[in-house]
């Protein structure tokens, strides 16, 4: 049986994550307050940030940048897209 949470990002009741998606206190906060749907939105945004900024997730500076953007995206009103980003045509 899945658990339901009040998602901070979507501002509605939604299916919660099955496990902590990130280590530490931030991971627990995400698990308690972010739905599966919202987490999938973040993963898409994170992929765009990695590609557009040509980041290597193994580099400490890139990981810190992504963690900061993740917190802004999920809890702080959003993460900005790079100026050069052009969304794909639908």
MARVEX-24509 format. One record per residue: y, z, x of N, C-alpha, C, O in turn; chain. Coordinates in pm, whole numbers. Each point is the difference from the previous one (the first is absolute). Layout:
BEGIN
      n.Y      n.Z      n.X     ca.Y     ca.Z     ca.X      c.Y      c.Z      c.X      o.Y      o.Z      o.X   nuza
        Y        Z        X        Y        Z        X        Y        Z        X        Y        Z        X      A
...
REM end
This chain:
BEGIN
      n.Y      n.Z      n.X     ca.Y     ca.Z     ca.X      c.Y      c.Z      c.X      o.Y      o.Z      o.X   nuza
     -118        0       85      118        0      -85      124        0       89       12       81       92      A
       79     -171     -120      122       -9       80      100      106      -44       -1       47     -114      A
       86      -13      206      103      100      -32      130      -71      -34       29     -108       51      A
       48      171     -135      128      -55      -42      111       86       57       -8      123        0      A
      112     -191       49      116       72       54      127      -57      -63       -2     -108      -59      A
      110      181       72      130      -50      -41       60      -65      124       49       70       89      A
      -52     -203      -84       41      -73      120      151        6       21       78      -34      -89      A
      -37       79      207      142       11       33       68     -136        9      117      -13      -33      A
     -190      -88       78       60     -132       16        9      -74     -132      105      -57      -33      A
     -214       58      -44       -3      -75     -126       62       76     -116       30      -57     -105      A
      -11      186      123       58       87     -104      -83       -3     -128       53       -7     -111      A
     -187       13      129      -91        4     -115     -134       57       42      -29       10      120      A
      -52       27     -218     -136       45       26      -82     -120       46        7     -108      -59      A
      -84      128      165      -80     -110       54     -118       57       77       -6      119       30      A
      -89     -207        1     -119       41       74       36       39      143       68      -75       71      A
     -113      193      -31       29       50      133      -93      -58      106     -103      -59      -31      A
      141       77      155      -79      -46      113     -130       80        9       -8      113      -47      A
      -93     -172      108     -130       65       15       -7       91      122      -85       88        7      A
      173     -109       90       -2       75      124      140       -1       62       85      -81      -39      A
      -61      169      136      128        2       71       14     -131       77      -84      -29       85      A
      188      -49     -111       14     -129       65       67        7      137        6     -100       72      A
       43      217      -36       75       17      123      -19      146       44      -13       87      -85      A
       10      -60      214      -25      137       44      119       94      -21      114      -43      -16      A
     -144      170       16      103      103        0       65       27     -134      -50      -37     -106      A
      165      103      116       76       42     -118       45     -120      -82       -4        5     -123      A
       48     -113      188       43     -119      -73     -117      -60      -76       16      -43     -114      A
     -134       40      174     -119      -51      -69      -32       81     -124      -36      -57     -103      A
       48      188      113      -26       87     -116      104      -25     -110      -33       -3     -118      A
      157      -14      158      108      -28      -96      -25     -132      -72       21      -11     -121      A
      -66      -90      196      -32     -130      -59     -117       16      -97        6      -50     -112      A
     -111      118      155     -119       21      -84       37       70     -131      -52      -36     -106      A
      140      133      113       38       78     -118       96      -73      -94        3       30     -119      A
       76     -127      170      110      -55      -78        4     -152      -14       86      -52      -71      A
     -175      -20      138        6     -146       -1     -129      -57      -57     -109       41       38      A
      123     -136     -128     -116      -61      -66      -60     -111       86       59      -44       99      A
     -178        0     -140      -66     -112       69       88     -124       -7       14      -72       99      A
       45       46     -215       86     -118      -14      120        7       93       33      -99       66      A
       31      214      -60      117       16       88      -41      -12      146       74      -57       80      A
     -191      110      -43      -47      -10      137      -24     -146       37       31      -42      111      A
      -87      -35     -204      -22     -143       26      134      -73       19        9      -90       83      A
       92      129     -158      134      -59       19       50       30      141       56      -88       66      A
      -76      214      -21       43       34      135      -76      -83      103       61      -51       94      A
     -191       36     -109      -78      -76       97       50     -144       11        5      -55      110      A
       33       -6     -221       58     -134        3      133       -1       73       27      -90       80      A
       56      190     -107      131       10       65      -18       25      150       71      -58       82      A
     -166      144      -48      -27       30      140      -45     -126       75       44      -24      113      A
     -129      -56     -175      -46     -124       62      119      -93       27        8      -61      107      A
       82       52     -203      119      -82       18       85       53      115       49      -78       81      A
      -31      211      -73       78       59      110      -64      -29      136       70      -34       95      A
     -201       47      -88      -71      -27      126       20     -145       40       31      -29      116      A
      -50      -62     -210       12     -143       31      143      -40       33       23      -67      101      A
       72      105     -183      138      -43       17       64       61      125       83      -64       65      A
     -121      186      -33       57       67      118      -88      -16      124       31       54      106      A
     -139     -128     -122      -94      -24      110      -42      131       68        8       16      121      A
      -52       78     -205      -39      131       49     -147        2       42      -82      -73      -55      A
       53      156      150     -138       28       40      -28      145      -40       53       92       62      A
     -136      -69     -164      -23      136      -49      -59       96      104       -5      120      -25      A
      -40     -171      139      -52       91      103      111       60       85      -22       96       74      A
      142     -153      -83      113       53       76       62      120      -72       25       -6     -120      A
        0      115      193       54      120      -63      132      -24      -74       21       57     -107      A
       68     -140      162      129      -26      -66      -22      -72     -134       68       29      -98      A
     -162     -121       96      -29      -74     -123      -62       94     -104       35       -8     -118      A
     -125       95      160      -60       95      -94      104       94      -58       -3       30     -119      A
       96       17      202      106       89      -48       90      -74     -100       36       55     -104      A
       -1     -181      136       81      -81      -90      -72      -16     -135       61       18     -105      A
     -190      -52      109      -76      -21     -124      -13      130      -80        6       -3     -123      A
      -23      115      191       -8      128      -71      132       32      -69        1       45     -115      A
      109      -69      183      133       23      -59       21      -90     -121       46       45     -104      A
      -81     -172      119       15      -95     -111      -92       35     -116       37      -16     -116      A
     -159       65      147      -94       40     -105       59      114      -83       -6       -2     -123      A
       62      100      191       58      114      -71      120      -45      -85       16       46     -113      A
       67     -135      167      113      -52      -77      -49      -81     -120       53       14     -110      A
     -153      -97      130      -52      -85     -107      -61       84     -113       27      -25     -118      A
     -107      123      154      -73       78     -101       82      113      -61      -20       33     -117      A
      112       26      193       70      119      -49      151       -7        8       68       82      -62      A
      -12     -177      135      142        4       27       83     -113      -57      109      -27       50      A
     -156      -38     -152       81     -103      -62      -20     -140       53       73      -91      -38      A
     -171       71      125      -32     -135       43       24      -27      146       82       64       66      A
     -156     -160      -17        9      -45      139       57     -141       -3      -46      -85      -75      A
      146       61      157       66     -131        2      -89     -105       64      -79       30       89      A
       94     -153     -134      -69     -111       64       87      -53      112      123       12       -6      A
     -183      -71      109       80      -57      109       93     -110      -52      -33      -69      -97      A
      149       54      159       99      -98      -44      -55     -142       -5       36      -78      -87      A
     -124       46      181      -53     -134       11     -112      -30      -99      -43     -115      -11      A
       -5      215      -61     -115      -16      -88       31      -93     -117      100       17      -70      A
     -187     -114       51        8      -92     -114     -130       19      -79     -108      -31       51      A
      117       80     -176     -123       21      -77      -73     -132      -22       63     -105      -15      A
     -197      109       13      -75     -122      -23       28      -57     -140       23       75      -94      A
      -26     -205       84       21      -65     -130     -117       29      -91     -115       -2       43      A
      143       29     -168     -107       33      -96      -63     -126      -55      -92        8      -82      A
REM end
